[in-house]
Each structure stands twice: as C-alpha cells, then as structure tokens.
C-alpha cells in the first residue's frame, strides 16, 4: 500500500484563503445591509428635523426649518412671553420679557433642531431610536432694552435715605420719620433678569440686587425726643414770675424760637433766648415787669449844670436770665409745673446827681434858639423832634446822628405832613418843619466847638435862619452828624414851644469861646418866576441866590487858637404861583 505524504504548509495556506473569502463575503453582506439601513434612515428622517423633536413642548418633528420656525412663533409656550415676577426689596413687581429685550429666536432654534449630522452611524441610529428629542430654545438678548427696563425700575423704586428729625411749627412738634435708602444695582439686575428668563409657572419672584443705606438716626431716637422733650415743650404756656408780676409765654411763641440739632446720634432742643427776648409777645409783657432806668434830667442854673429831676435805677431781664428760667420748664407738663421765677438785674442810670462831676458834665458849652412862625404842623413836628433829642448823652469820640436819634418822620413816629423844600420849591411832605430843629442843633454844635461829620444847608436861603449857619435833613439821603472831640461826655438838652426851639450842649469846654464871623454875600443870582401844580404845591416869594463864607473862630484866654471856614451856596428862590 503506497504511502502518501501530507504537505502541512499547503494545507495551512488553503485554510487561510478559505477564511478570508468567508470574511470578505460577510463584510460585503454587512455593507450591503448597512447601506440599505442608511438609505432607509435618510428616507425616514428626511433632510430637516427628526421625528419626535420638541422645543418647550411644541412638536416640530418631521418639519422643515421654515415650518418649524413658523410653528414656534404661532404656538410659542406662554412662559416665553409671561411676565417675570421680581422683587425689589419689599416691593413685588413684574417685568415683561419683550420690553426687557428677552425673547426666543425661533429661526435659530429651528436651525438648532435640524439634524446636525449625515454620517451613517447617526442616520442608522435614528432608525432604532424610540425616544423624543427636547431642544433647548435659543434665547435672544437686546442689551439696550434690558438696561432701559432696569433703569426704569430703578427710577420708580430707588429711594433716597432720609434722616429722622423734629421741627417746631405753629406751636406743635412735627416729626419726620427716618427712611432707609434703597438703590437698585442696575448692572447685576440686568444679568439676574437675563438668567431668570423664561420664568417657570408659579416660580418664586426673582430677587433683584439692591443696596440699602440706613439713616444715621434711628426711628427710636425720634420717638424718644418727641416724648421726652418736643411734645412737652409745646404742651402749653410757661409762666415766669418776678415778685408779684407774672409773664405768660404761649406755646406758639415758644415754638418760634425752638430748634433741634443732632449731636452724637442724639436729638437736642435749642432755645434761642436772644430772639425770645426780642419777640414782641415777650418784650411787651416784660415791660410791665421791668423798666429801663430813668436818666436824670439836667438844666443850667447860674452857668452851672444842675439836676432838674433825679434818675432812678431800672430792672432788666437779660436774655441769659430768660433762657435759664424757661429751659427747665420745657420738659414739664401742667400749669403748675410750667411756672418758675425769672431773675432780674438792676440797671443804674448813666446820669444822676452823683455821676455828673465824674462824667465831667459841669457847664454849658453852647445854647441856641430858633424862632419860627407858629403853625400846627410845626408845633407837632418840632416838638416831637425836641422830645426825641432831649437827654442825648454823647460819649467822647462818639458820632451823634440826627436821623438815628429822631428816626424816620412818619405818622407812626409821631410826625405829620408839613411844608419843606423839595426839588427847589416848597411842598407838603411828612415831617415838614423839622429843619428848624436841625438848624438849632447845627448852631449849638457850631458854638460848642465840636467836629461836624455830615451836614447840608437848604437849597435856597430861608430868612429866619442865620446865613451860612443852618442845616436841613432828609431821611435816607442827608443827615446831620457831629463827633464829640471834647474829651468829656456831652449832654444835649432840647425843648420847644409853639414858636421857638432851643438846644443846649452841656459838658466841659475845650475852648473858652467860639465865635462866628460871616463874610459878604457874593455871586448874587436873580430868581425866576414859574407855576406849580398839584395839591402839594405851596406858593413862595422870590429871593436872590448867593454864596457866603462863615468862619468859626476858636479862642482861649481871648486869643484866637484856630479858625475853620464853612462855605455855603444858595440857589435863587423862584417865585412860585400854584395852580
């Protein structure tokens, strides 16, 4: 029997070829199958959006991009446009998404939902997928609108911090309660709103970030001050006593002079004692409890100064004493508890029999009298001016003023209408005739040898006055002033009758005598003739104008030691016929 040799190498090669053919066949079969599935997948899904695709619950599966976009616009979920509930501190509000620039971009969302891949694995995988696709919508954001919406929120909800305070008005204590300041953080609020969109149904309000600023003064301090000081302070009048006299200050008057200040976190009441003392309601009542000192009245007898009537002390309530008396009563209630004593001080008169020698008022420096035609208005006006001037005490170096001493020539000050020179002619005006008083003071000043500071003559000459030695005054424009340069006080004594006024200066002489030397009238000018109209017109006779110089000559021991010249220009006094 023949032997056969087995070729193992050949057998191995044949096996390998057989397995390779099998693998190739299998792979070909798989490829054919996969190709079929891929084709089936493309046919099933189309070339846009897969079946079962949803956006916010809206089914857009199997649609084209354009169809999906249209459906998303038409059937948009309510949450996409529903107002977003927000909270700014303790205020609940809502924000409309569209107005804040928060919307869903339907076109971009449809684009996102479209199948993004065409590779075989993705396409074939979709054939065997049984789940639904949920696509997150693409949000649109308009930054300008968002900032504008938040700015409007800030405008309506921001609140400035307000400090608590208390004020006194019309006799009552009025409190202003403190308020915490609130400011919306607009930058962070925009991002907070953007992150909260869209708002889920029933979601809690979105808390927008705010900055709170607390007032420096807490409400408790306002309440404390009201209860312990402010309300008691104006709960009723306070009554002050001085001996048997009583002064009642109403709550309304007290409130006019009470203020409140904040110091160290506390409210404190402040009483303006100076203003309270000046208040007419208080000063009138104090006049009955107190009185100014009465100055001694001086005269001249035998060339020497004598006391005609003695002065007497006065009683005064100072601002400090008034404040010290009122303050403790302000925190109390009830009539009995709001009554207390006020201290008074004694004020000695400047002039008395005992003070004359010390002051140096020992002799008459000068005296001058002006006579005038009697008329009711002159009697009233010159007499009132004399009463106001009489008793003036002018200290060394002090400037005395006619207008300051006499005051404005009004009915309230005791003056009536009379004749005076206005615009170059006589007219009726308040205080007419007072120039006679001014001329008398000027001459007393002239012969007392004191220094004139301000003076002015009439525009035209009046025959009853000494030429170049007369003066007039006008409220607000022309005054008569002198400075006491004698080194000692000067006392002015003034008195008037129906037809004359006399002014004397008493003190200590600096010169033995003072004389007047008048020069000739020069530069004579003739008057004109004109007509005047109106109820205030006063007829006047003509008189020429002129210039004149008067020397004031100072002498000691009969020898001239100084000379001063006073120059005066007078305009013509036109003849005036009134129509």
C-alpha positions as CSV (number, residue, x, y, z in Angstrom):
1,X,0.0,0.0,0.0
2,X,1.5,3.2,-1.1
3,X,2.4,5.8,1.4
4,X,1.0,9.5,0.9
5,X,3.0,12.4,2.2
6,X,0.9,15.2,3.8
7,X,2.0,18.8,2.9
8,X,1.1,20.8,6.1
9,X,2.2,24.1,4.6
10,X,-0.1,23.8,1.7
11,X,-3.0,22.8,3.9
12,X,-2.4,25.9,6.1
13,X,-2.4,28.2,3.1
14,X,-5.6,26.8,1.8
15,X,-7.3,27.3,5.2
16,X,-6.3,30.9,5.3
17,X,-7.7,31.6,1.9
18,X,-11.0,29.9,2.8
19,X,-11.4,32.0,5.9
20,X,-10.5,35.2,4.1
21,X,-13.1,34.5,1.4
22,X,-15.7,33.9,4.2
23,X,-14.8,37.2,5.9
24,X,-15.0,39.2,2.7
25,X,-18.3,37.7,1.9
26,X,-19.6,38.5,5.4
27,X,-18.3,42.1,5.2
28,X,-19.9,42.5,1.9
29,X,-23.2,41.3,3.3
30,X,-22.9,43.7,6.2
31,X,-22.0,46.6,4.0
32,X,-24.9,46.0,1.7
33,X,-27.2,45.7,4.8
34,X,-25.8,49.0,6.3
35,X,-26.2,50.8,3.0
36,X,-29.8,49.8,3.0
37,X,-30.3,50.9,6.5
38,X,-28.5,54.2,5.8
39,X,-30.7,54.8,2.8
40,X,-33.8,53.8,4.9
41,X,-32.6,56.2,7.6
42,X,-32.3,59.1,5.1
43,X,-35.7,58.3,3.7
44,X,-37.3,58.1,7.1
45,X,-35.8,61.3,8.6
46,X,-35.8,63.5,5.5
47,X,-33.2,66.2,5.3
48,X,-34.5,68.6,8.1
49,X,-35.8,67.8,11.6
50,X,-36.2,64.4,13.1
51,X,-39.5,63.0,14.2
52,X,-40.2,63.4,17.9
53,X,-38.3,66.7,18.2
54,X,-39.8,69.2,20.6
55,X,-39.0,72.7,21.8
56,X,-40.7,73.8,25.0
57,X,-43.4,71.2,24.5
58,X,-44.0,72.2,20.8
59,X,-43.7,69.2,18.4
60,X,-41.7,70.2,15.4
61,X,-40.6,66.7,14.4
62,X,-40.5,65.9,10.6
63,X,-40.7,69.6,9.7
64,X,-38.5,71.7,7.7
65,X,-36.7,74.6,9.3
66,X,-39.1,77.1,7.9
67,X,-42.1,75.1,9.0
68,X,-40.7,74.7,12.5
69,X,-39.9,78.4,12.8
70,X,-43.5,79.3,11.9
71,X,-44.9,76.8,14.3
72,X,-42.7,78.0,17.1
73,X,-43.9,81.6,16.5
74,X,-47.5,80.6,16.3
75,X,-47.6,78.1,19.2
76,X,-44.9,79.6,21.5
77,X,-45.2,78.4,25.1
78,X,-46.8,81.0,27.4
79,X,-43.6,81.0,29.5
80,X,-41.7,82.7,26.7
81,X,-43.8,85.9,27.0
82,X,-45.2,85.6,30.5
83,X,-44.2,88.5,32.9
84,X,-41.3,87.7,35.1
85,X,-42.2,88.2,38.8
86,X,-39.4,90.2,40.5
87,X,-38.9,91.7,44.0
88,X,-37.1,94.9,44.7
89,X,-36.5,95.0,48.4
90,X,-40.1,94.6,49.8
91,X,-41.9,95.6,46.5
92,X,-43.3,92.8,44.3
93,X,-43.3,93.8,40.6
94,X,-43.3,92.1,37.2
95,X,-41.1,92.6,34.1
96,X,-42.4,91.9,30.6
97,X,-39.7,89.9,28.8
98,X,-40.1,91.6,25.4
99,X,-39.8,95.0,26.9
100,X,-36.6,93.9,28.6
101,X,-35.2,92.5,25.4
102,X,-35.7,88.9,26.4
103,X,-37.2,86.7,23.6
104,X,-36.8,83.3,21.9
105,X,-35.1,83.3,18.5
106,X,-37.4,81.0,16.6
107,X,-35.2,80.9,13.5
108,X,-32.1,79.9,15.3
109,X,-34.0,77.4,17.4
110,X,-35.3,75.7,14.3
111,X,-31.8,75.7,12.9
112,X,-30.6,74.1,16.1
113,X,-33.3,71.4,16.0
114,X,-32.5,70.4,12.4
115,X,-30.4,67.1,12.3
116,X,-26.8,68.3,12.6
117,X,-25.0,65.1,11.1
118,X,-25.4,63.0,8.0
119,X,-22.9,60.3,8.9
120,X,-24.1,56.6,8.6
121,X,-23.9,55.9,12.3
122,X,-26.1,58.9,13.3
123,X,-28.6,58.3,10.4
124,X,-28.9,54.5,11.1
125,X,-29.0,55.1,14.8
126,X,-32.1,57.3,14.4
127,X,-34.0,54.3,12.8
128,X,-33.6,52.3,16.0
129,X,-34.3,55.3,18.4
130,X,-37.6,55.2,20.2
131,X,-37.1,58.3,22.4
132,X,-38.1,62.0,21.8
133,X,-35.6,64.9,21.3
134,X,-36.1,68.0,23.5
135,X,-34.3,71.0,22.1
136,X,-33.4,73.9,24.4
137,X,-34.6,77.2,22.7
138,X,-32.1,79.7,21.6
139,X,-32.7,83.0,23.6
140,X,-32.3,86.4,22.0
141,X,-31.0,89.3,24.2
142,X,-31.2,93.0,23.5
143,X,-28.8,94.7,26.0
144,X,-30.1,98.2,25.3
145,X,-33.7,97.3,26.1
146,X,-32.7,95.3,29.2
147,X,-30.7,98.3,30.6
148,X,-33.5,100.7,29.8
149,X,-36.0,98.5,31.6
150,X,-33.8,98.1,34.6
151,X,-33.1,101.9,34.6
152,X,-36.9,102.5,34.7
153,X,-37.2,100.1,37.6
154,X,-34.5,102.0,39.4
155,X,-36.2,105.3,38.7
156,X,-39.5,104.1,40.2
157,X,-38.1,102.1,43.1
158,X,-34.9,103.8,44.2
159,X,-35.3,105.8,47.4
160,X,-33.0,108.4,48.9
161,X,-32.1,107.9,52.6
162,X,-34.0,110.3,54.8
163,X,-32.8,111.3,58.2
164,X,-35.3,111.5,61.1
165,X,-35.9,114.9,62.5
166,X,-38.2,117.0,64.6
167,X,-39.3,120.6,64.0
168,X,-41.4,123.1,65.8
169,X,-44.2,124.8,63.7
170,X,-47.2,126.8,64.8
171,X,-46.9,125.7,68.4
172,X,-46.6,122.0,67.5
173,X,-43.8,119.4,67.4
174,X,-43.7,117.9,63.9
175,X,-41.7,114.7,63.4
176,X,-40.1,113.4,60.2
177,X,-39.5,109.6,60.5
178,X,-36.2,108.2,59.1
179,X,-36.4,106.2,55.9
180,X,-33.8,103.6,54.7
181,X,-32.3,104.5,51.4
182,X,-32.7,101.9,48.5
183,X,-30.7,101.8,45.3
184,X,-31.1,99.1,42.6
185,X,-27.8,97.6,41.4
186,X,-28.6,98.0,37.7
187,X,-25.6,96.1,36.3
188,X,-26.3,93.0,38.4
189,X,-30.0,93.4,38.0
190,X,-29.7,93.1,34.2
191,X,-27.8,89.8,34.5
192,X,-30.2,88.5,37.1
193,X,-33.2,89.1,34.8
194,X,-31.4,87.5,31.8
195,X,-30.6,84.4,33.9
196,X,-34.2,84.1,35.1
197,X,-35.8,84.1,31.6
198,X,-38.1,82.3,30.9
199,X,-39.8,82.2,34.2
200,X,-41.4,78.9,35.1
201,X,-45.1,78.9,36.0
202,X,-45.5,79.6,39.7
203,X,-41.9,80.3,40.2
204,X,-40.8,82.5,43.1
205,X,-40.1,86.1,42.3
206,X,-36.6,86.9,41.1
207,X,-34.9,89.0,43.8
208,X,-33.1,91.9,42.1
209,X,-29.9,93.1,43.9
210,X,-30.3,96.4,45.8
211,X,-28.0,98.4,48.1
212,X,-29.7,99.6,51.3
213,X,-28.4,102.7,53.2
214,X,-29.5,103.1,56.8
215,X,-30.2,106.6,58.2
216,X,-27.8,107.7,60.9
217,X,-30.6,108.5,63.3
218,X,-32.9,105.6,64.2
219,X,-36.6,105.9,64.5
220,X,-36.3,105.1,68.2
221,X,-34.4,108.3,68.8
222,X,-37.0,110.4,67.1
223,X,-39.7,108.8,69.3
224,X,-37.6,109.3,72.4
225,X,-37.0,113.0,71.7
226,X,-40.7,113.6,70.8
227,X,-41.9,112.0,74.1
228,X,-39.3,113.5,76.4
229,X,-38.7,117.0,75.0
230,X,-40.6,118.1,71.9
231,X,-44.2,117.4,72.9
232,X,-43.8,118.6,76.5
233,X,-42.0,121.8,75.3
234,X,-45.1,123.0,73.4
235,X,-47.8,121.3,75.6
236,X,-48.8,124.7,77.0
237,X,-47.6,128.1,78.0
238,X,-44.8,128.7,80.5
239,X,-45.3,131.3,83.2
240,X,-42.5,133.4,84.7
241,X,-42.7,135.3,87.9
242,X,-40.8,138.3,89.2
243,X,-42.1,139.4,92.6
244,X,-45.8,139.9,92.1
245,X,-45.6,140.2,88.3
246,X,-46.3,137.3,86.0
247,X,-45.2,136.8,82.4
248,X,-47.1,134.2,80.3
249,X,-45.4,132.9,77.2
250,X,-47.7,130.9,74.8
251,X,-46.6,127.6,73.3
252,X,-46.9,129.2,69.8
253,X,-44.3,131.8,70.8
254,X,-42.0,129.2,72.3
255,X,-42.1,127.1,69.2
256,X,-41.0,130.1,67.1
257,X,-37.7,130.1,69.0
258,X,-37.1,126.4,69.4
259,X,-34.9,124.4,67.0
260,X,-33.5,120.9,67.0
261,X,-29.9,119.8,66.4
262,X,-28.4,116.3,66.0
263,X,-25.2,115.7,68.0
264,X,-23.6,112.3,68.7
265,X,-26.6,110.4,67.4
266,X,-29.0,112.2,69.7
267,X,-31.6,115.0,69.1
268,X,-31.3,118.0,71.3
269,X,-33.6,121.0,71.7
270,X,-32.2,124.5,71.4
271,X,-33.9,127.7,72.7
272,X,-32.8,131.0,71.1
273,X,-33.0,133.1,74.2
274,X,-31.9,136.3,72.4
275,X,-34.7,136.0,69.9
276,X,-37.2,135.1,72.5
277,X,-36.4,138.2,74.5
278,X,-36.9,140.3,71.3
279,X,-40.2,138.7,70.5
280,X,-43.0,141.3,70.8
281,X,-45.1,138.8,72.7
282,X,-42.4,138.7,75.4
283,X,-40.9,142.2,75.3
284,X,-44.4,143.8,75.7
285,X,-45.1,141.7,78.8
286,X,-41.6,142.2,80.2
287,X,-42.1,146.0,80.0
288,X,-44.7,145.6,82.8
289,X,-42.4,143.5,84.9
290,X,-39.3,145.6,84.4
291,X,-38.4,149.1,83.3
292,X,-35.4,150.9,81.8
293,X,-33.5,153.2,84.1
294,X,-34.7,156.8,84.1
295,X,-31.9,159.2,83.4
296,X,-31.5,162.4,85.3
297,X,-32.8,165.5,83.6
298,X,-30.2,168.3,83.5
299,X,-30.5,172.0,83.3
300,X,-28.4,175.1,83.8
301,X,-28.5,177.5,86.7
302,X,-26.0,180.3,87.2
303,X,-23.9,178.9,84.3
304,X,-23.6,175.6,86.1
305,X,-25.2,172.3,85.3
306,X,-27.8,171.1,87.8
307,X,-30.1,168.1,88.2
308,X,-33.6,169.1,87.5
309,X,-35.0,165.6,88.2
310,X,-33.0,162.7,89.6
311,X,-32.6,159.5,87.8
312,X,-33.6,156.1,89.1
313,X,-32.5,152.5,88.6
314,X,-34.3,150.2,86.2
315,X,-34.9,146.5,86.4
316,X,-34.0,144.3,83.5
317,X,-34.4,140.7,82.4
318,X,-31.4,139.6,80.4
319,X,-31.5,137.1,77.6
320,X,-29.5,134.7,79.7
321,X,-31.8,135.0,82.7
322,X,-34.8,134.4,80.4
323,X,-33.3,131.3,79.0
324,X,-32.2,130.0,82.3
325,X,-35.8,130.4,83.6
326,X,-37.6,128.9,80.5
327,X,-35.4,125.8,79.7
328,X,-36.2,123.7,82.8
329,X,-39.9,124.3,82.3
330,X,-39.9,123.0,78.7
331,X,-39.7,119.3,79.7
332,X,-42.6,119.6,82.1
333,X,-46.4,119.4,81.6
334,X,-49.2,121.0,83.6
335,X,-49.7,124.7,84.5
336,X,-48.2,124.4,88.0
337,X,-45.1,122.5,86.8
338,X,-44.5,125.0,84.0
339,X,-44.3,128.0,86.3
340,X,-41.0,129.4,87.6
341,X,-39.2,132.6,88.7
342,X,-37.1,134.7,86.4
343,X,-34.1,136.7,87.8
344,X,-34.0,140.4,87.2
345,X,-31.0,142.7,87.4
346,X,-30.7,146.3,88.5
347,X,-29.6,148.8,85.8
348,X,-28.3,152.1,87.1
349,X,-28.9,155.3,85.1
350,X,-25.9,156.8,83.3
351,X,-26.8,160.2,84.6
352,X,-27.5,161.0,88.2
353,X,-26.6,163.7,90.6
354,X,-23.7,161.7,91.8
355,X,-22.3,161.0,88.4
356,X,-22.2,164.5,86.9
357,X,-18.9,165.5,88.3
358,X,-17.3,162.2,87.5
359,X,-18.6,162.4,83.9
360,X,-17.4,165.9,83.5
361,X,-20.8,167.4,82.7
362,X,-20.3,170.6,84.6
363,X,-21.0,173.6,82.4
364,X,-22.9,174.8,79.4
365,X,-20.9,174.6,76.2
366,X,-23.4,176.4,74.0
367,X,-27.1,177.2,73.6
368,X,-29.0,178.4,70.5
369,X,-32.6,179.3,69.8
370,X,-34.5,179.5,66.5
371,X,-37.8,181.3,66.3
372,X,-40.4,180.3,63.7
373,X,-43.9,181.3,62.6
374,X,-46.5,179.3,64.6
375,X,-48.3,176.6,62.8
376,X,-49.9,173.3,64.0
377,X,-47.6,171.1,61.9
378,X,-44.5,173.0,63.2
379,X,-45.7,172.6,66.8
380,X,-46.2,168.9,66.3
381,X,-43.1,168.1,64.3
382,X,-40.6,170.3,66.0
383,X,-41.9,169.4,69.4
384,X,-41.6,165.7,68.7
385,X,-38.1,166.1,67.4
386,X,-37.1,168.0,70.5
387,X,-38.5,165.3,72.8
388,X,-36.6,162.6,70.9
389,X,-33.3,164.6,71.0
390,X,-33.6,165.8,74.6
391,X,-31.4,163.9,77.0
392,X,-28.9,162.6,74.4
393,X,-25.7,161.6,76.0
394,X,-22.8,161.6,73.6
395,X,-19.6,159.9,74.9
396,X,-16.1,161.1,74.0
397,X,-15.2,160.1,70.4
398,X,-18.8,159.0,69.6
399,X,-20.6,160.3,66.5
400,X,-24.2,161.6,67.1
401,X,-26.7,161.3,64.3
402,X,-29.9,163.4,63.9
403,X,-31.6,160.7,61.8
404,X,-30.6,157.9,64.1
405,X,-31.9,159.8,67.2
406,X,-35.1,161.2,65.7
407,X,-35.9,158.3,63.4
408,X,-38.0,158.4,60.2
409,X,-40.5,161.2,60.1
410,X,-43.6,159.1,59.8
411,X,-47.1,159.1,61.4
412,X,-46.1,156.0,63.5
413,X,-43.2,158.0,64.9
414,X,-45.3,161.0,65.8
415,X,-44.9,163.3,62.8
416,X,-47.4,164.9,60.4
417,X,-47.3,166.4,57.0
418,X,-45.8,169.9,56.7
419,X,-44.0,172.3,54.4
420,X,-40.5,171.6,53.3
421,X,-38.2,172.2,50.3
422,X,-38.4,169.6,47.5
423,X,-37.0,170.0,44.0
424,X,-36.3,173.7,44.6
425,X,-39.7,174.7,45.9
426,X,-41.9,174.4,49.0
427,X,-44.1,171.3,49.0
428,X,-46.1,169.5,51.6
429,X,-44.4,166.3,52.9
430,X,-44.2,164.2,56.1
431,X,-42.1,165.9,58.8
432,X,-42.1,169.4,57.3
433,X,-40.7,172.0,59.7
434,X,-38.1,169.7,61.2
435,X,-35.3,171.7,59.5
436,X,-35.8,174.3,62.3
437,X,-34.7,171.6,64.7
438,X,-31.8,170.7,62.5
439,X,-30.7,174.3,62.3
440,X,-30.9,174.8,66.0
441,X,-28.8,171.6,66.6
442,X,-26.2,172.8,64.0
443,X,-25.7,176.1,65.7
444,X,-25.4,174.5,69.1
445,X,-22.8,172.2,67.7
446,X,-21.1,175.1,65.9
447,X,-20.7,177.2,69.1
448,X,-19.8,174.1,71.3
449,X,-16.8,173.8,69.1
450,X,-17.3,170.1,68.3
451,X,-16.3,168.5,64.9
452,X,-19.0,168.3,62.2
453,X,-19.1,165.0,60.3
454,X,-22.1,165.5,57.9
455,X,-24.3,168.4,57.3
456,X,-26.1,170.3,54.4
457,X,-27.8,173.6,54.0
458,X,-31.2,174.2,52.4
459,X,-31.1,174.6,48.6
460,X,-32.2,178.2,48.8
461,X,-32.0,180.7,51.7
462,X,-34.7,180.9,54.4
463,X,-34.6,184.4,56.0
464,X,-35.3,183.3,59.6
465,X,-32.1,181.3,59.8
466,X,-28.5,182.7,60.0
467,X,-27.0,182.7,56.5
468,X,-24.3,180.1,56.2
469,X,-25.2,178.6,59.6
470,X,-28.2,176.5,59.0
471,X,-28.9,172.8,58.2
472,X,-31.6,170.6,56.9
473,X,-32.1,166.8,57.0
474,X,-33.7,164.2,54.7
475,X,-34.4,160.6,55.7
476,X,-32.2,158.2,53.8
477,X,-30.2,160.9,51.9
478,X,-28.9,163.7,54.2
479,X,-28.0,163.6,57.9
480,X,-26.7,166.0,60.5
481,X,-23.8,164.4,62.4
482,X,-21.0,165.5,64.7
483,X,-18.2,163.8,66.6
484,X,-17.7,164.6,70.3
485,X,-14.0,165.6,70.4
486,X,-14.1,167.4,73.7
487,X,-12.7,164.5,75.7
488,X,-15.7,164.5,78.0
489,X,-19.4,163.4,77.6
490,X,-21.9,165.9,76.1
491,X,-25.5,166.1,77.3
492,X,-28.0,167.6,74.8
493,X,-30.9,169.5,76.2
494,X,-33.7,170.3,73.8
495,X,-37.1,172.0,74.2
496,X,-39.7,173.7,72.0
497,X,-42.7,176.0,72.3
498,X,-45.3,176.8,69.6
499,X,-42.9,179.4,68.1
500,X,-39.4,178.6,69.1
501,X,-36.9,175.7,69.8
502,X,-33.8,175.8,72.0
503,X,-30.9,173.4,72.1
504,X,-28.1,173.4,74.6
505,X,-24.9,171.4,74.8
506,X,-23.7,170.6,78.3
507,X,-20.2,169.2,79.2
508,X,-16.7,170.5,79.7
509,X,-15.4,173.3,77.5
510,X,-12.4,172.7,75.3
511,X,-12.2,176.4,74.3
512,X,-13.1,179.4,76.3
513,X,-15.2,180.8,73.4
514,X,-16.3,180.0,69.9
515,X,-17.4,182.9,67.6
516,X,-18.9,183.2,64.1
517,X,-17.6,185.7,61.6
518,X,-19.7,186.0,58.4
519,X,-18.3,187.2,55.1
520,X,-20.2,189.2,52.5
521,X,-22.8,187.6,50.1
522,X,-21.2,187.1,46.7
523,X,-22.2,185.7,43.3
524,X,-25.7,187.1,43.5
525,X,-28.2,185.4,41.1
526,X,-31.8,186.5,40.4
527,X,-34.8,184.3,40.9
528,X,-37.2,183.3,38.1
529,X,-41.0,183.1,38.1
530,X,-42.8,179.8,37.5
531,X,-46.1,178.0,38.0
532,X,-46.5,175.0,40.3
533,X,-49.2,172.3,40.1
534,X,-50.7,169.7,42.3
535,X,-52.1,169.5,45.8
536,X,-48.6,169.5,47.4
537,X,-47.7,172.9,45.8
538,X,-47.0,175.8,48.2
539,X,-46.7,179.4,46.9
540,X,-43.4,181.1,47.6
541,X,-41.9,184.6,47.3
542,X,-38.8,185.3,45.3
543,X,-35.3,185.6,46.8
544,X,-31.9,186.0,45.2
545,X,-29.3,183.3,45.4
546,X,-25.8,183.9,46.7
547,X,-22.6,182.4,48.2
548,X,-21.4,183.1,51.7
549,X,-18.5,182.0,53.9
550,X,-18.7,181.9,57.7
551,X,-15.6,181.5,59.8
552,X,-15.7,179.6,63.1
553,X,-13.1,181.2,65.4
554,X,-11.8,179.3,68.5
555,X,-10.3,181.3,71.3
556,X,-8.6,180.6,74.6
557,X,-7.8,183.4,77.0
558,X,-9.1,185.9,74.4
559,X,-6.6,184.7,71.8
560,X,-7.5,183.0,68.6
561,X,-6.1,179.4,68.5
562,X,-8.0,178.0,65.5
563,X,-10.2,179.1,62.6
564,X,-12.5,177.0,60.3
565,X,-14.4,178.2,57.3
566,X,-17.9,177.0,56.4
567,X,-18.9,177.8,52.8
568,X,-22.5,177.7,51.6
569,X,-24.0,178.2,48.1
570,X,-27.7,179.2,47.9
571,X,-29.7,178.9,44.6
572,X,-32.3,181.6,43.8
573,X,-35.7,181.1,45.4
574,X,-38.0,181.3,42.4
575,X,-41.4,182.9,42.7
576,X,-44.0,180.1,42.5
577,X,-47.7,180.6,41.8
578,X,-49.7,177.4,42.4
579,X,-52.4,176.3,40.0
